[in-house]
């Protein structure tokens, strides 16, 4: 697997890695220019000492020193640029790419992964790999190149001293990379524990009310504290292990200096080596290790980068729902033909469901868990049926790209999803290019004027994360306005008016019936009033169609539907 | 360091909008947004990229490169220094040895500096993190009373209560006063956003009133030991979240020392038998990821079971029947009836918020809240006669009920 693939880099990102490596190596090698100056100076001093040669003057050295300083600065500057200056753009590109890919993935992908995990991939994983390929790799490969060049030189001068000085490099690096198989699982364990702790805290924050109301605070906190302790221990263990490996490698590396000294001293004593030769070796060898330092410090990141990169790639490896780029439906009837659906764990949610929703209102009713919401999702291909087929206007939906298909659908979900934006902004999500007037018209139809008038900045008021500053009914009305704005020919309403009080519901119902004329509307509702005015009712029970027909027919038939209506009428009369 | 703060803020913003984006993917898909049009996230990424890039290039590149040059190129100082010092040295051999030593030793410096650089980076981000933590720790807490008093009896009383949510301009409750006599059932009704949920949240002190007092048993709730308060009052909320535990544990949370039988009894009383039947592990099934997902109506019934098990003398019910399908609704209504049943011969005190005006009809007193004010209060009959807001709401409701019944009858 090439580096580009391994770290999920774009072409430009890869180019930057190569350039970064080049300039890092260049700056390292320039450093040896400085060594050359020192060496020459040293031999001048020795000559003065042993042969009485004149002392060198500043003038003869000045040009060399200045050139050295300038070249070093330039190479460091460029190395820095490619290591730090351009990476953020690459990370930005990666994040945007991942986010785009994510939104194209079928909803079934989201069922298996959890929110915190996916967000972490977008945020932290990108950062981890960013460090790895921008700093670690160029430093590491730069160091290898430097080492190689220096080694060639050293061996050329004196192979015995070269051996004495360079043996520690492969050994030190072997220790480090050998430790990887022990370190990697530890780092993964640390990450998992950290994630568990975040999830705990997230849950505690969400359930804060329930926890306090049931006097469970101590128990809950204890639970979280335990997880935090575990996470801490795991992190400590991991750090120690990593520290031992990294520092151990650094120590071993520098043993080469000691052996060079010893060997060199020995060779000088038996006359096979000169002082200047040893001096030169020591100068070079002492500087070979420094380039490895940077990447050794970051080696932990290199290891965890591998897992991070794999997670990022999983987004790209997950297959998209395939389909044609365009489709030509004839009309907008939504038809279910012997549709079956089950989740991954085998629970059969729908079994041989057949019905057609024509222009007008079709209501899906049934006890909870009977599969109504699932039908809505299958209709617009948010999920794919496991057997049978769903057609829209006569076209099998599985042959159409979900993006294209969704253009014809407007959906109001049961769990309202809003964003921390203005009321206007949230409604405008329905149709990006809608004019202000159109947005306001949709809002009015959904009875939003009533509460927006009371907000401090009216339609420009921020509504908080997931609309937390608004009540349930207000959030639902915004969700309805958003769907209305889209003006799609097929509308799916999943419990759209459930949170609305009587007054609001009446007004919204009226507006809806005006705006939804001529469209295919599939409604999932529990309030019989909504359902009674439908053109057709499909009763689902345990994933099967129990009855279907016009409300009048079903009431006359006296079956499941008639029973449900009676039940609700009775319970409406129930007093406390 | 102002820059570091901006950088961290930008990072936090990117995380927040990223989380929103991921959570909102169904909406993003359905309304055909892309990451480009989902401005908040896209802009946060761009801003962060720009900040980080600017920092790296504009602020750091030159100083960093310079310092690296100096550190790695010590030769440029050592050489001139040695050249200048040399002529004055008496013991030249000694000088030479020193020279050799320093030129080799200076190789250590880059290593040491690298460590220092890493540490200073870490210290900076730690400093910023500590600031954030201090902010959270400095947030005002709901004070537990220093000398708690015991509530006498089970009445609830709101006395001239006003409350405004942080950052809001209009008060959610404005000089609200009403009484729930012990053993009576009082219903809070009114249009959405009128303050009903807010009022109910003040009883368990999820918020503290801005002015005025909320009393339980004659004692200001702020003076009651929080544990005692929570023991005395049972709550069933809107938008319930079960804990990620078994159903048994979820219900038992109200009274951890309850026996398994008692829990099963409470579940049965809350009409949850059908839920348990369809789960293979019954009451020992885990709720949530890794276990089973329950619908809104089912979770609500579990919460009622929890409240029943708790057997508290005061009950506060909030919006409990919003999501119910007819089957669930009938069951929930039966569950509530059971919950409000007498306890040791004494009727419970019940404060109830509902949308279903029909359920409210039998209450001892009805309080109509509109935009944070008590618009009207009285029994159902009194209010209908008075011909005000309640009467109008009731008329609307009757229309819808009769319409339903008539169309059902017509058709039958």
Interface residues (C-beta under 8 A of the other chain):
Chain A: X27 X31 X34 X35 X37 X38 X41 X42 X45 X46 X48 X49 X55 X56 X57 X58 X61 X62 X65 X68 X69 X72 X73 X76 X77 X80 X81 X84 X85 X88 X89 X91 X92 X95 X96 X99 X100 X102 X103 X107 X110 X114 X115 X118 X119 X122 X123 X203 X206 X207 X209 X210 X212 X213 X214 X215 X216 X219 X279 X282 X283 X286 X287 X289 X290 X293 X294 X297 X365 X366 X367 X368 X369 X380 X382 X402 X403 X406 X407 X409 X410 X411 X413 X414 X417 X419 X420 X421 X429 X430 X431 X432 X451 X454 X456 X465 X466 X469 X470 X471 X472 X473 X474 X482 X486 X495 X498 X499 X500 X501 X502 X503 X504 X506 X526 X528 X529 X532 X551 X552 X555 X556 X562 X564 X565 X566 X567 X568 X569 X570 X571 X572 X573 X574 X575 X576
Chain B: X14 X15 X16 X17 X18 X19 X20 X21 X22 X23 X24 X25 X26 X27 X28 X29 X30 X31 X32 X33 X34 X35 X36 X37 X40 X41 X42 X45 X46 X48 X49 X52 X53 X56 X57 X60 X61 X62 X64 X65 X66 X68 X69 X72 X73 X74 X75 X76 X78 X79 X80 X82 X83 X84 X86 X87 X92 X93 X95 X96 X99 X100 X103 X104 X105 X107 X108 X110 X111 X114 X115 X118 X165 X168 X169 X170 X185 X191 X192 X193 X197 X204 X206 X226 X227 X230 X231 X235 X237 X238 X239 X240 X241 X243 X244 X253 X254 X256 X278 X289 X295 X296 X297 X298 X306 X319 X322 X323 X324 X325 X326 X327 X328 X329 X330 X333 X334 X336 X337 X340 X350 X352 X355 X356 X357 X358 X359 X360 X361 X362 X363 X371 X393 X396 X397 X400 X401 X403 X404 X405 X407 X408 X411 X412
